């Protein structure tokens, strides 16, 4: 898993389609409809800062298809939705690639890929979509509710945290990451499944329950049911709003990269237009706007932020290039076995 496993994000929402306002081009032709499948958070921001400028420049009417990763990928599998561009966590995007659901990209139409950090350029292979944002999976904790500061993955095994933490379920995007972290804590230099599960067995006394959604973590944390747990930094503002003293830690053994990708769906009649849209979303202008609004952490290396603007997001070459990147192809191949073993040995 270090260089051998994988890495998710999704804000589950009710699936529905939202038509954005179309813009007429100077040539008087009706705008082309471009259907974008995404999660449905920060809709006002995306409409104003990402969709509207592209609509105006390209005479496009953007239609948004909304849902969580699994819902939206299933709509493509089942042929119940006509989608041009799809945003997915790398975990789900890898499934789409293996099932032949995405078109191979012409990277000549997406020159802004060259401006991205290396880990974002081709996380699932050169033929498929880049990452448009990156987050880190580390640890969040309440310093007022623990006996000592938390600085490492190993600290979660401290007996003073008995019945006081949560961990992600193995079926969550970050589940395989924490499985890899457990292997590291066991002392293995490369991923060892048996060592990881044995290490998690030792952690069970500290676990209140597992969480499937970030909102579950936030609720338990804000209500004092837990004091700490593995957490994605991109949702730190939700924790800070509930518990202002919250600390987020990049563990000494290293945090994990959480990548969200963007792809063109196989069979799209608007592939060049879709690639132009991806290129726009990767531009310095669009990436900087997302970062300053605290919507997405930038993967365009030319984005420059002040210390205040960078607070609460994953930013900077040193931080981003230090993140562990798991092999999603390996994770998908092993996931069924891990889920079965997790349910037998770890699940509460």
C-alpha positions in Angstrom: 0.0 0.0 0.0 2.7 2.6 0.5 3.4 2.4 -3.2 1.2 -0.6 -3.4 -2.4 0.3 -2.3 -4.8 3.1 -2.7 -6.8 6.2 -1.4 -12.3 9.4 -1.3 -14.4 12.0 -0.7 -18.0 12.4 -1.2 -20.7 14.5 0.2 -23.8 12.3 -0.1 -26.7 14.3 -1.4 -30.1 13.5 -3.0 -29.5 12.9 -6.7 -31.1 15.5 -9.0 -30.3 17.6 -12.0 -29.9 21.3 -11.9 -29.8 23.3 -15.1 -27.4 26.3 -15.1 -28.2 29.5 -16.9 -27.1 29.2 -20.6 -25.3 32.1 -22.3 -25.8 33.0 -25.9 -22.7 33.3 -28.0 -22.1 36.1 -30.5 -22.9 33.8 -33.4 -26.6 33.5 -32.3 -26.5 29.7 -32.2 -28.2 27.9 -29.4 -25.8 27.0 -26.6 -24.4 23.4 -26.5 -25.5 21.4 -23.5 -22.7 20.0 -21.4 -23.7 17.7 -18.5 -21.4 17.6 -15.5 -21.8 15.0 -12.8 -20.6 16.2 -9.4 -21.4 16.1 -5.6 -23.6 19.1 -5.2 -21.8 21.1 -2.5 -20.9 24.8 -2.8 -23.3 25.1 -5.7 -23.4 28.9 -5.7 -19.6 29.1 -5.9 -19.3 26.7 -8.7 -22.1 28.3 -10.7 -20.6 31.8 -10.4 -16.9 31.1 -10.5 -16.5 27.9 -12.5 -19.5 27.3 -14.7 -20.7 30.8 -15.7 -17.3 32.0 -17.2 -17.0 28.8 -19.2 -20.6 29.1 -20.4 -20.1 32.6 -21.6 -16.8 32.0 -23.4 -17.9 28.8 -25.1 -21.6 29.3 -25.7 -22.5 26.4 -23.4 -25.4 25.6 -21.1 -24.1 23.5 -18.2 -26.5 21.0 -16.6 -25.4 19.5 -13.3 -26.2 16.0 -12.3 -25.8 15.6 -8.5 -25.3 12.7 -6.1 -22.6 10.8 -4.2 -19.8 8.9 -5.9 -21.6 5.5 -5.9 -25.0 6.9 -7.1 -23.5 8.8 -10.0 -21.2 6.1 -11.2 -24.1 3.6 -11.1 -26.2 5.9 -13.3 -23.4 5.7 -15.9 -23.2 1.9 -15.5 -26.9 1.5 -16.0 -27.2 4.0 -18.8 -29.8 6.0 -17.0 -28.0 9.4 -17.4 -26.2 11.1 -20.3 -23.1 12.6 -18.8 -20.1 14.4 -20.4 -17.9 15.2 -17.5 -17.7 13.3 -14.1 -16.1 14.2 -10.9 -15.2 11.2 -8.7 -12.8 10.3 -5.9 -9.9 8.2 -7.3 -11.3 5.1 -5.6 -14.5 5.2 -7.7 -12.8 6.6 -10.8 -10.6 3.5 -10.8 -13.7 1.4 -10.9 -15.0 3.4 -13.9 -11.7 3.0 -15.7 -11.6 -0.8 -15.2 -15.2 -1.0 -16.5 -14.5 1.0 -19.6 -16.8 3.8 -18.7 -14.4 6.7 -19.4 -13.0 8.0 -22.6 -9.2 8.3 -23.1 -8.2 12.0 -23.0 -6.4 14.0 -25.6 -4.0 15.8 -23.2 -3.1 18.3 -26.0 -6.5 19.8 -25.3 -5.7 20.1 -21.6 -2.4 22.0 -21.4 -2.9 23.2 -17.9 -2.2 19.6 -16.7 1.5 20.6 -17.2 1.1 23.1 -14.3 -0.1 20.5 -11.8 1.8 18.9 -9.0 3.1 15.6 -10.2 0.8 13.5 -8.0 -2.2 15.2 -9.7 -1.2 14.8 -13.3 -2.1 11.2 -14.0 -3.0 9.5 -10.7 -4.8 6.7 -12.5 -2.8 6.6 -15.7 -1.9 9.0 -18.6 -5.0 8.1 -20.6 -7.4 9.2 -17.9 -8.3 12.3 -15.9 -6.1 14.3 -13.6 -7.0 15.2 -10.0 -8.5 18.7 -9.7 -8.0 18.9 -5.9 -6.0 17.2 -3.2 -6.6 16.8 0.5 -4.8 15.1 3.3 -6.0 12.4 5.6 -4.5 12.8 9.0 -5.8 13.1 12.6 -8.2 15.5 14.2 -8.5 15.8 18.0 -9.7 18.0 20.8 -6.7 19.0 22.9 -9.0 19.6 25.9 -10.1 16.0 25.9 -6.8 14.1 25.7 -4.0 13.6 28.2 -1.2 14.5 25.7 -0.9 16.0 22.3 -1.4 13.6 19.4 1.4 13.6 16.9 1.4 10.2 15.1 -0.9 7.4 13.9 0.6 5.3 16.7 -0.7 7.7 19.3 -4.3 6.5 18.5 -3.3 3.2 20.1 -2.6 4.9 23.5 -4.6 3.3 26.2 -5.6 6.7 27.6 -7.9 7.0 24.5 -9.9 3.9 25.6 -13.5 4.2 24.2 -12.7 7.6 22.9 -11.9 7.5 19.2 -13.6 6.6 15.9 -12.1 5.2 12.7 -13.4 5.1 9.1 -15.2 2.0 8.0 -13.2 -0.1 5.5 -15.9 0.7 2.8 -15.2 4.4 3.2 -12.7 6.1 0.8 -10.3 6.5 3.7 -10.8 3.0 5.1 -7.9 1.5 3.0 -5.7 4.4 4.0 -6.2 3.7 7.7 -5.6 0.0 7.1 -2.3 1.0 5.6 -1.5 3.2 8.6 -2.2 0.3 10.9 0.4 -1.8 8.9 2.9 1.1 9.4 2.2 1.3 13.2 2.8 -2.5 13.4 6.4 -1.8 12.2 6.1 -3.1 8.6 8.0 -1.1 6.0 5.6 -2.1 3.2 1.9 -3.0 3.5 1.3 -6.3 5.3 -2.4 -7.3 5.5 -2.1 -9.7 8.4 0.0 -7.2 10.5 -2.5 -4.4 9.7 -5.5 -6.5 10.9 -3.7 -7.7 14.0 -2.8 -4.1 14.8 -6.4 -3.0 14.4 -7.5 -5.8 16.8 -5.4 -4.1 19.4 -7.1 -0.8 18.7 -10.7 -2.1 19.2 -10.9 -1.0 22.9 -10.3 2.6 21.9 -13.0 2.6 19.2 -16.5 3.9 20.1 -17.7 3.0 16.6 -16.7 3.3 13.0 -17.9 6.1 10.7 -19.1 6.0 7.1 -19.6 9.7 6.5 -17.7 12.8 7.6 -20.9 14.1 9.1 -20.9 11.1 11.5 -17.4 12.1 12.8 -18.5 15.7 13.2 -21.6 14.8 15.2 -19.7 12.4 17.5 -16.9 14.9 18.0 -19.2 17.9 18.7 -21.2 15.9 21.2 -18.2 14.7 23.1 -18.6 11.0 22.2 -15.0 11.0 20.8 -11.9 13.0 21.4 -9.9 12.0 18.3 -9.8 10.0 15.1 -8.5 9.8 11.5 -10.0 12.7 9.5 -9.8 14.5 6.1 -8.4 18.0 6.5 -10.8 19.4 3.8 -13.7 19.1 6.3 -11.8 20.8 9.1 -13.9 23.9 9.0 -16.9 21.8 10.0 -15.1 20.6 13.1 -13.9 24.0 14.0 -17.4 25.4 13.7 -18.5 22.8 16.3 -15.4 22.7 18.5 -13.2 25.8 17.9 -10.2 24.3 19.7 -9.9 21.4 17.3 -6.4 20.5 16.2 -5.5 18.8 12.9 -2.3 16.8 12.7 -0.2 15.5 9.9 1.0 12.3 11.6 4.8 11.9 11.9 4.6 8.7 9.8 2.9 10.7 7.1 -0.6 11.7 5.9 -2.4 10.3 2.9 -3.3 12.0 -0.3 -7.1 12.2 -0.9 -7.5 12.9 -4.6 -10.7 13.8 -6.5 -10.5 13.3 -10.2 -12.3 14.5 -13.3 -12.9 12.4 -16.4 -14.8 12.4 -19.7 -17.5 9.7 -20.0 -17.1 7.2 -22.8 -19.5 8.0 -25.7 -19.8 11.7 -24.9 -20.6 13.7 -28.1 -18.8 16.7 -26.6 -15.4 15.3 -25.8 -13.4 18.3 -27.0 -15.7 20.7 -25.2 -15.4 18.5 -22.0 -11.7 18.6 -22.3 -11.8 22.4 -22.6 -13.9 22.6 -19.5 -11.4 20.4 -17.6 -8.6 22.6 -18.8 -10.4 25.7 -17.5 -11.0 24.1 -14.0 -7.3 23.3 -13.8 -6.3 26.9 -14.7 -4.5 29.1 -12.2 -7.5 31.4 -12.1 -10.1 28.8 -11.3 -7.9 26.9 -8.9 -7.0 30.1 -7.0 -10.7 31.1 -6.7 -11.6 27.7 -5.3 -8.7 27.8 -2.8 -9.4 31.4 -1.6 -13.1 30.4 -1.1 -11.9 27.4 1.0 -13.8 25.1 -1.4 -11.0 23.0 -2.9 -7.3 22.7 -2.2 -5.3 23.7 -5.4 -3.3 21.2 -7.4 -2.1 23.9 -9.9 1.5 24.6 -8.6 1.4 28.2 -9.9 -1.3 29.2 -7.4 0.2 31.4 -4.7 -1.6 32.0 -1.4 -0.9 34.0 1.7 -0.6 32.2 5.0 -4.1 33.3 5.9 -5.6 32.1 2.5 -3.9 28.7 2.9 -5.2 28.1 6.4 -7.4 25.0 6.5 -6.5 23.7 3.1 -3.8 21.4 1.7 -1.3 23.7 0.1 2.3 23.9 -1.1 4.7 21.7 -2.8 6.4 20.4 0.3 3.1 19.4 1.9 1.5 17.9 -1.2 4.5 15.9 -2.4 5.1 14.4 1.0 1.6 12.7 1.1 1.4 8.9 0.8 -0.3 8.0 -2.5 -2.0 4.6 -2.5 -2.4 2.4 -5.6 -6.1 2.4 -6.3 -5.9 -0.5 -8.8 -4.5 -2.7 -6.0 -7.1 -1.4 -3.5 -10.0 -2.2 -5.8 -8.5 -5.7 -6.4 -8.3 -6.4 -2.7 -11.3 -4.6 -1.4 -13.8 -7.5 -1.3 -11.4 -9.6 0.7 -10.6 -6.7 3.1 -14.3 -6.0 3.6 -15.1 -9.6 4.5 -12.2 -9.8 6.9 -13.0 -6.4 8.5 -16.6 -7.5 9.1 -15.4 -10.7 10.8 -12.5 -9.3 12.8 -13.0 -5.6 13.4 -16.5 -4.4 12.9 -18.3 -3.5 16.2 
